[in-house]
Amino acid sequence: MKISNILPKLFLLLGLLGLAQEQPRKTFWDKLNPSLVVATETSYEFDSGQLQKSEWIIKPEITYKFNRRSKLVFRGQVYSEFMDNLEAGIPDQHTVGNFNQRLFLDKHTHLELRELYYHTRLEGLGLTFGKQQIVWGETDGIKLLDVVNPQNFREFILDDFEDSRIPLWSVKAEFDIKDVGVQLVWIPDNTYHITQDFDAPFFTKSLFPSPPVGVASQLNTPNKPRRFFMDSDFGVKLTSFTKGWDLSLNYLYYYDDLPAFYSNFEMVDGTPTVSINPVYERQQLLGGTFNKVFGPSTFRGELAYVFGQNFISENPNAAGGVEESDFFRTALGVDFIRGEYVVSGQIFNEWVMESISPFNRERWETNLTLLGSREFLNDSLKVEVLWVHSTNHGDGYVTPRLSYWFNTNTQLLLNVHAFYGKESQLFGQFKDRSRISFGLKWGI
């Protein structure tokens, strides 16, 4: 056969193969991936014998993939708490930035834009713009390095970390320099922790000394930074994997999400009053993480050194009732996995570096956590217990949980939060808030 006869047939064959492999052009709806989660939880408070909360949460999510490298993500939330107990009335949101506030329909229900960001990857550079969560650290029960996003303390630290974090308008860039991963973070969003009023169930009263008998106390509106660029937060995270170790080095230049509570004595309408003036102060954090797998076990740790942490002081000569010290925190943990069993233990140490007199705490403190879980019925049923305990003050809490997947879309939840210890301590102050909760999640 002549070559001139073979070539046309060969090109025809290759063309047919190309048509067979060509993917149909995706439409707008093909690129759209919507989902929805509906959750409800009701909590019964043992001490009062009443419902502590009865909430419904609707979480719509939409992801639009422009191509393999770029996507737009939207996550919203409709939250309704029928008891109007955790956040009574409509809060003033004075700690939240103007573009990050919730929209309250009434005192029971609000709408919230949880996340809205655009992510793309160009020639080894990953960029994420918009409202997002940036997670540093992996500890259980107590946060150490996970300080980039502030937190809503509506339920103290009982809520899931993902739900309690407040997403921020920010820019995140990720790229590699040889074997080192680099993450750069810029956060111009001046949003800080959402704490509760004096009469809220989970108001952290152990933060403040009680005023003398006959003296009132007044918590004033915080003095909040407002400059767009000069008051922004900046962070750098470096990651590497060497000789079986996952390592990270973290640096954050930021405003502490919990203000320094300066106080002074004054007369208000003829009544002696301790006036508390919250002021957000600049800080710097230097820390890191490490972990390595040894057979069925993982050894891990986190370190965080804070330059210039502010503490309410018991020293009567402290200016404004506040003293400053560098603050060193560490966490060491071991995770053991065998079959369906998971056991995780952690030890947290905190060291106030300067010789000061912080209120209601010691300069060296230790907290312990123990987490155990097991799955049954082909992973449909999970049993879990978390215990957090302060060795210095003898207080803590225990949280047993049961979760059961009724089907692929529906999960049933049952948990107990039991606090113990002295009422003057961090965990013990909530022992009359111990509760049992039943919940349900359904998703499509």
WOKAZI-V58210 format. One record per residue. RES is the residue in three letters. PHI is phi in whole degrees, -180 to 180 (999 if undefined). D_LAST is the distance of its C-alpha to the last C-alpha in Angstrom with 1 decimal. Layout:
# WOKAZI-V58210
res=RES phi=PHI d_last=D_LAST
res=RES phi=PHI d_last=D_LAST
This chain:
# WOKAZI-V58210
res=MET phi=999 d_last=60.7
res=LYS phi=-71 d_last=61.2
res=ILE phi=-63 d_last=58.8
res=SER phi=-63 d_last=58.7
res=ASN phi=-85 d_last=57.2
res=ILE phi=-74 d_last=54.7
res=LEU phi=-58 d_last=53.1
res=PRO phi=-60 d_last=51.8
res=LYS phi=-68 d_last=50.2
res=LEU phi=-66 d_last=48.7
res=PHE phi=-63 d_last=47.2
res=LEU phi=-64 d_last=45.8
res=LEU phi=-66 d_last=44.2
res=LEU phi=-63 d_last=42.6
res=GLY phi=-64 d_last=41.4
res=LEU phi=-64 d_last=39.7
res=LEU phi=-65 d_last=38.1
res=GLY phi=-63 d_last=36.8
res=LEU phi=-64 d_last=35.3
res=ALA phi=-67 d_last=33.6
res=GLN phi=-89 d_last=32.0
res=GLU phi=-66 d_last=31.1
res=GLN phi=-81 d_last=27.4
res=PRO phi=-63 d_last=26.4
res=ARG phi=-66 d_last=26.0
res=LYS phi=-76 d_last=22.5
res=THR phi=-86 d_last=21.7
res=PHE phi=-58 d_last=20.1
res=TRP phi=-72 d_last=16.8
res=ASP phi=-67 d_last=17.0
res=LYS phi=-84 d_last=17.3
res=LEU phi=-95 d_last=14.4
res=ASN phi=-128 d_last=11.1
res=PRO phi=-91 d_last=8.7
res=SER phi=-151 d_last=5.6
res=LEU phi=-148 d_last=5.4
res=VAL phi=-124 d_last=6.6
res=VAL phi=-116 d_last=9.0
res=ALA phi=-132 d_last=12.0
res=THR phi=-139 d_last=15.4
res=GLU phi=-149 d_last=18.6
res=THR phi=-124 d_last=22.1
res=SER phi=-120 d_last=25.2
res=TYR phi=-109 d_last=28.7
res=GLU phi=-91 d_last=31.6
res=PHE phi=-65 d_last=34.4
res=ASP phi=-67 d_last=37.4
res=SER phi=-85 d_last=36.9
res=GLY phi=71 d_last=35.4
res=GLN phi=-129 d_last=32.9
res=LEU phi=-69 d_last=29.3
res=GLN phi=-87 d_last=28.9
res=LYS phi=-159 d_last=25.5
res=SER phi=-147 d_last=22.7
res=GLU phi=-122 d_last=19.8
res=TRP phi=-124 d_last=16.5
res=ILE phi=-132 d_last=14.4
res=ILE phi=-116 d_last=11.8
res=LYS phi=-122 d_last=10.7
res=PRO phi=-83 d_last=9.8
res=GLU phi=-141 d_last=10.4
res=ILE phi=-134 d_last=12.0
res=THR phi=-118 d_last=14.0
res=TYR phi=-114 d_last=16.8
res=LYS phi=-95 d_last=18.9
res=PHE phi=-68 d_last=22.5
res=ASN phi=-162 d_last=23.6
res=ARG phi=-69 d_last=23.7
res=ARG phi=-109 d_last=25.3
res=SER phi=-132 d_last=23.8
res=LYS phi=-154 d_last=20.5
res=LEU phi=-119 d_last=19.6
res=VAL phi=-120 d_last=16.9
res=PHE phi=-123 d_last=15.9
res=ARG phi=-134 d_last=14.4
res=GLY phi=-116 d_last=15.1
res=GLN phi=-156 d_last=15.3
res=VAL phi=-111 d_last=16.3
res=TYR phi=-120 d_last=18.3
res=SER phi=-137 d_last=20.3
res=GLU phi=-121 d_last=22.9
res=PHE phi=-69 d_last=24.7
res=MET phi=-78 d_last=27.6
res=ASP phi=50 d_last=28.5
res=ASN phi=-111 d_last=30.0
res=LEU phi=-67 d_last=28.7
res=GLU phi=-127 d_last=29.5
res=ALA phi=-66 d_last=31.9
res=GLY phi=72 d_last=32.2
res=ILE phi=-107 d_last=31.2
res=PRO phi=-67 d_last=32.2
res=ASP phi=-81 d_last=34.3
res=GLN phi=58 d_last=32.3
res=HIS phi=-71 d_last=35.6
res=THR phi=-94 d_last=34.3
res=VAL phi=-110 d_last=31.5
res=GLY phi=-63 d_last=32.3
res=ASN phi=-61 d_last=32.4
res=PHE phi=-96 d_last=29.4
res=ASN phi=-127 d_last=27.2
res=GLN phi=-85 d_last=27.5
res=ARG phi=-79 d_last=25.0
res=LEU phi=-102 d_last=25.3
res=PHE phi=-89 d_last=26.2
res=LEU phi=-78 d_last=25.8
res=ASP phi=-161 d_last=27.9
res=LYS phi=-72 d_last=28.7
res=HIS phi=-100 d_last=25.5
res=THR phi=-128 d_last=22.8
res=HIS phi=-141 d_last=22.4
res=LEU phi=-108 d_last=20.3
res=GLU phi=-142 d_last=20.2
res=LEU phi=-84 d_last=19.7
res=ARG phi=-76 d_last=18.6
res=GLU phi=-147 d_last=19.0
res=LEU phi=-154 d_last=20.1
res=TYR phi=-143 d_last=21.9
res=TYR phi=-112 d_last=23.2
res=HIS phi=-120 d_last=23.8
res=THR phi=-144 d_last=26.3
res=ARG phi=-131 d_last=28.6
res=LEU phi=-129 d_last=32.1
res=GLU phi=49 d_last=34.8
res=GLY phi=84 d_last=33.7
res=LEU phi=-111 d_last=32.9
res=GLY phi=-98 d_last=29.4
res=LEU phi=-125 d_last=29.0
res=THR phi=-131 d_last=26.3
res=PHE phi=-115 d_last=27.0
res=GLY phi=127 d_last=25.4
res=LYS phi=-85 d_last=23.8
res=GLN phi=-155 d_last=22.6
res=GLN phi=-103 d_last=23.0
res=ILE phi=-121 d_last=25.8
res=VAL phi=-105 d_last=26.0
res=TRP phi=-116 d_last=29.4
res=GLY phi=90 d_last=30.1
res=GLU phi=-140 d_last=28.3
res=THR phi=-75 d_last=30.0
res=ASP phi=-102 d_last=28.6
res=GLY phi=80 d_last=29.1
res=ILE phi=-128 d_last=31.6
res=LYS phi=-85 d_last=31.2
res=LEU phi=-125 d_last=34.0
res=LEU phi=-91 d_last=33.3
res=ASP phi=-79 d_last=30.0
res=VAL phi=-121 d_last=31.8
res=VAL phi=-68 d_last=30.7
res=ASN phi=-97 d_last=28.1
res=PRO phi=-71 d_last=29.3
res=GLN phi=-134 d_last=27.6
res=ASN phi=-92 d_last=26.9
res=PHE phi=-94 d_last=28.9
res=ARG phi=-55 d_last=27.6
res=GLU phi=-123 d_last=27.2
res=PHE phi=58 d_last=29.8
res=ILE phi=-116 d_last=28.3
res=LEU phi=-82 d_last=26.1
res=ASP phi=-71 d_last=22.8
res=ASP phi=-58 d_last=20.9
res=PHE phi=-56 d_last=22.6
res=GLU phi=-64 d_last=19.6
res=ASP phi=-80 d_last=19.0
res=SER phi=-83 d_last=22.8
res=ARG phi=-66 d_last=23.7
res=ILE phi=-101 d_last=24.5
res=PRO phi=-61 d_last=23.5
res=LEU phi=-123 d_last=26.6
res=TRP phi=-71 d_last=27.7
res=SER phi=-158 d_last=29.2
res=VAL phi=-125 d_last=30.2
res=LYS phi=-126 d_last=29.7
res=ALA phi=-120 d_last=31.7
res=GLU phi=-132 d_last=31.6
res=PHE phi=-157 d_last=34.2
res=ASP phi=-115 d_last=36.5
res=ILE phi=-118 d_last=40.2
res=LYS phi=57 d_last=41.3
res=ASP phi=-99 d_last=39.7
res=VAL phi=-113 d_last=38.5
res=GLY phi=-84 d_last=35.1
res=VAL phi=-119 d_last=35.6
res=GLN phi=-124 d_last=33.1
res=LEU phi=-111 d_last=34.5
res=VAL phi=-130 d_last=33.0
res=TRP phi=-126 d_last=34.2
res=ILE phi=-128 d_last=32.8
res=PRO phi=-87 d_last=34.5
res=ASP phi=-82 d_last=32.2
res=ASN phi=-89 d_last=34.5
res=THR phi=-115 d_last=31.8
res=TYR phi=-129 d_last=32.7
res=HIS phi=-50 d_last=31.7
res=ILE phi=-97 d_last=30.7
res=THR phi=-102 d_last=33.0
res=GLN phi=-106 d_last=33.7
res=ASP phi=-72 d_last=36.7
res=PHE phi=-55 d_last=39.5
res=ASP phi=-94 d_last=38.3
res=ALA phi=-77 d_last=34.6
res=PRO phi=-56 d_last=33.6
res=PHE phi=-113 d_last=32.9
res=PHE phi=-69 d_last=35.8
res=THR phi=-85 d_last=37.4
res=LYS phi=-72 d_last=40.9
res=SER phi=-70 d_last=42.2
res=LEU phi=-73 d_last=42.3
res=PHE phi=-118 d_last=45.2
res=PRO phi=-71 d_last=48.6
res=SER phi=-71 d_last=49.4
res=PRO phi=-68 d_last=52.0
res=PRO phi=-61 d_last=55.4
res=VAL phi=-59 d_last=56.1
res=GLY phi=88 d_last=56.7
res=VAL phi=-112 d_last=54.9
res=ALA phi=-87 d_last=51.7
res=SER phi=-127 d_last=48.9
res=GLN phi=-139 d_last=47.1
res=LEU phi=-97 d_last=44.1
res=ASN phi=-87 d_last=44.5
res=THR phi=-65 d_last=42.0
res=PRO phi=-64 d_last=41.5
res=ASN phi=-86 d_last=43.4
res=LYS phi=-104 d_last=40.5
res=PRO phi=-61 d_last=41.0
res=ARG phi=-135 d_last=40.3
res=ARG phi=-74 d_last=41.7
res=PHE phi=-65 d_last=39.2
res=PHE phi=-95 d_last=40.6
res=MET phi=-64 d_last=43.1
res=ASP phi=-100 d_last=40.7
res=SER phi=-73 d_last=37.9
res=ASP phi=-98 d_last=36.7
res=PHE phi=-133 d_last=37.2
res=GLY phi=-142 d_last=36.1
res=VAL phi=-135 d_last=36.8
res=LYS phi=-131 d_last=35.2
res=LEU phi=-112 d_last=36.9
res=THR phi=-128 d_last=35.4
res=SER phi=-156 d_last=37.2
res=PHE phi=-126 d_last=37.2
res=THR phi=-143 d_last=40.7
res=LYS phi=52 d_last=42.1
res=GLY phi=86 d_last=38.9
res=TRP phi=-102 d_last=38.2
res=ASP phi=-89 d_last=35.3
res=LEU phi=-126 d_last=37.0
res=SER phi=-144 d_last=36.3
res=LEU phi=-126 d_last=38.6
res=ASN phi=-122 d_last=37.2
res=TYR phi=-138 d_last=39.0
res=LEU phi=-137 d_last=37.8
res=TYR phi=-106 d_last=40.1
res=TYR phi=-155 d_last=38.5
res=TYR phi=-91 d_last=39.0
res=ASP phi=-59 d_last=38.3
res=ASP phi=-70 d_last=35.3
res=LEU phi=-108 d_last=37.3
res=PRO phi=-71 d_last=40.6
res=ALA phi=-79 d_last=44.1
res=PHE phi=-96 d_last=45.2
res=TYR phi=-75 d_last=48.8
res=SER phi=-136 d_last=50.7
res=ASN phi=-151 d_last=54.0
res=PHE phi=-96 d_last=56.1
res=GLU phi=-152 d_last=56.9
res=MET phi=-99 d_last=57.9
res=VAL phi=-122 d_last=55.4
res=ASP phi=54 d_last=56.9
res=GLY phi=81 d_last=59.6
res=THR phi=-109 d_last=57.2
res=PRO phi=-63 d_last=57.3
res=THR phi=-139 d_last=53.8
res=VAL phi=-90 d_last=52.1
res=SER phi=-94 d_last=50.3
res=ILE phi=-103 d_last=47.4
res=ASN phi=-116 d_last=46.6
res=PRO phi=-74 d_last=43.5
res=VAL phi=-133 d_last=44.1
res=TYR phi=-79 d_last=41.7
res=GLU phi=-117 d_last=43.6
res=ARG phi=-69 d_last=43.3
res=GLN phi=-144 d_last=42.7
res=GLN phi=-130 d_last=42.4
res=LEU phi=-122 d_last=40.5
res=LEU phi=-125 d_last=41.4
res=GLY phi=-157 d_last=39.5
res=GLY phi=-176 d_last=37.9
res=THR phi=-133 d_last=35.9
res=PHE phi=-152 d_last=36.9
res=ASN phi=-159 d_last=35.4
res=LYS phi=-151 d_last=36.5
res=VAL phi=-91 d_last=35.6
res=PHE phi=-124 d_last=38.4
res=GLY phi=61 d_last=37.4
res=PRO phi=-83 d_last=34.8
res=SER phi=-117 d_last=35.3
res=THR phi=-124 d_last=34.4
res=PHE phi=-100 d_last=36.8
res=ARG phi=-145 d_last=35.5
res=GLY phi=-161 d_last=36.8
res=GLU phi=-137 d_last=36.6
res=LEU phi=-130 d_last=39.5
res=ALA phi=-147 d_last=39.7
res=TYR phi=-114 d_last=43.0
res=VAL phi=-103 d_last=42.9
res=PHE phi=-90 d_last=46.0
res=GLY phi=80 d_last=47.1
res=GLN phi=-77 d_last=44.8
res=ASN phi=-97 d_last=45.9
res=PHE phi=-129 d_last=46.5
res=ILE phi=-63 d_last=47.8
res=SER phi=-113 d_last=51.2
res=GLU phi=-92 d_last=53.6
res=ASN phi=-77 d_last=56.5
res=PRO phi=-65 d_last=58.3
res=ASN phi=-95 d_last=59.6
res=ALA phi=-69 d_last=56.2
res=ALA phi=-65 d_last=55.8
res=GLY phi=67 d_last=53.3
res=GLY phi=74 d_last=52.5
res=VAL phi=-129 d_last=50.5
res=GLU phi=-122 d_last=51.5
res=GLU phi=-117 d_last=50.0
res=SER phi=-157 d_last=49.7
res=ASP phi=-65 d_last=47.9
res=PHE phi=-137 d_last=45.2
res=PHE phi=-112 d_last=44.3
res=ARG phi=-127 d_last=41.2
res=THR phi=-135 d_last=40.4
res=ALA phi=-142 d_last=37.8
res=LEU phi=-122 d_last=38.3
res=GLY phi=-142 d_last=35.9
res=VAL phi=-131 d_last=35.7
res=ASP phi=-109 d_last=32.5
res=PHE phi=-121 d_last=33.3
res=ILE phi=-122 d_last=30.9
res=ARG phi=-144 d_last=32.2
res=GLY phi=63 d_last=29.9
res=GLU phi=-89 d_last=27.3
res=TYR phi=-95 d_last=29.3
res=VAL phi=-133 d_last=28.9
res=VAL phi=-128 d_last=31.7
res=SER phi=-135 d_last=32.0
res=GLY phi=-121 d_last=35.0
res=GLN phi=-138 d_last=35.9
res=ILE phi=-127 d_last=39.0
res=PHE phi=-109 d_last=39.0
res=ASN phi=-122 d_last=42.4
res=GLU phi=-129 d_last=43.3
res=TRP phi=-132 d_last=46.7
res=VAL phi=-80 d_last=48.2
res=MET phi=-72 d_last=50.7
res=GLU phi=-90 d_last=53.3
res=SER phi=-84 d_last=55.6
res=ILE phi=-117 d_last=54.1
res=SER phi=-123 d_last=53.3
res=PRO phi=-66 d_last=49.6
res=PHE phi=-72 d_last=48.7
res=ASN phi=59 d_last=47.3
res=ARG phi=-157 d_last=46.8
res=GLU phi=-99 d_last=49.0
res=ARG phi=-66 d_last=49.6
res=TRP phi=-120 d_last=48.2
res=GLU phi=-132 d_last=45.1
res=THR phi=-133 d_last=43.0
res=ASN phi=-121 d_last=39.6
res=LEU phi=-119 d_last=38.1
res=THR phi=-133 d_last=34.6
res=LEU phi=-138 d_last=33.6
res=LEU phi=-124 d_last=30.2
res=GLY phi=-131 d_last=29.7
res=SER phi=-150 d_last=26.8
res=ARG phi=-150 d_last=26.3
res=GLU phi=-108 d_last=23.5
res=PHE phi=-130 d_last=24.0
res=LEU phi=52 d_last=22.8
res=ASN phi=57 d_last=21.6
res=ASP phi=70 d_last=19.9
res=SER phi=-78 d_last=17.8
res=LEU phi=-114 d_last=20.1
res=LYS phi=-125 d_last=21.3
res=VAL phi=-113 d_last=24.5
res=GLU phi=-144 d_last=25.5
res=VAL phi=-134 d_last=28.5
res=LEU phi=-117 d_last=29.4
res=TRP phi=-124 d_last=33.0
res=VAL phi=-122 d_last=34.4
res=HIS phi=-141 d_last=38.2
res=SER phi=-94 d_last=40.9
res=THR phi=-75 d_last=44.1
res=ASN phi=-74 d_last=46.2
res=HIS phi=-112 d_last=45.3
res=GLY phi=73 d_last=44.1
res=ASP phi=-113 d_last=40.9
res=GLY phi=170 d_last=37.2
res=TYR phi=-154 d_last=34.1
res=VAL phi=-125 d_last=32.3
res=THR phi=-130 d_last=28.6
res=PRO phi=-83 d_last=27.6
res=ARG phi=-134 d_last=23.8
res=LEU phi=-126 d_last=22.0
res=SER phi=-135 d_last=18.3
res=TYR phi=-136 d_last=17.1
res=TRP phi=-83 d_last=13.9
res=PHE phi=-66 d_last=14.1
res=ASN phi=-153 d_last=11.7
res=THR phi=-67 d_last=9.4
res=ASN phi=-110 d_last=6.5
res=THR phi=-124 d_last=9.3
res=GLN phi=-123 d_last=12.1
res=LEU phi=-102 d_last=15.4
res=LEU phi=-130 d_last=17.8
res=LEU phi=-141 d_last=21.6
res=ASN phi=-148 d_last=24.0
res=VAL phi=-127 d_last=27.5
res=HIS phi=-118 d_last=29.2
res=ALA phi=-117 d_last=32.9
res=PHE phi=-91 d_last=35.3
res=TYR phi=-150 d_last=39.0
res=GLY phi=117 d_last=42.2
res=LYS phi=-70 d_last=44.5
res=GLU phi=-67 d_last=43.3
res=SER phi=-84 d_last=44.8
res=GLN phi=-104 d_last=42.6
res=LEU phi=-57 d_last=39.2
res=PHE phi=-88 d_last=37.2
res=GLY phi=-63 d_last=39.7
res=GLN phi=-63 d_last=39.6
res=PHE phi=-107 d_last=36.3
res=LYS phi=-65 d_last=37.4
res=ASP phi=-83 d_last=37.4
res=ARG phi=-105 d_last=33.7
res=SER phi=-58 d_last=32.7
res=ARG phi=-154 d_last=29.8
res=ILE phi=-123 d_last=27.3
res=SER phi=-130 d_last=23.7
res=PHE phi=-124 d_last=21.0
res=GLY phi=-143 d_last=17.3
res=LEU phi=-146 d_last=13.8
res=LYS phi=-126 d_last=10.4
res=TRP phi=-136 d_last=7.1
res=GLY phi=-136 d_last=3.8
res=ILE phi=-136 d_last=0.0
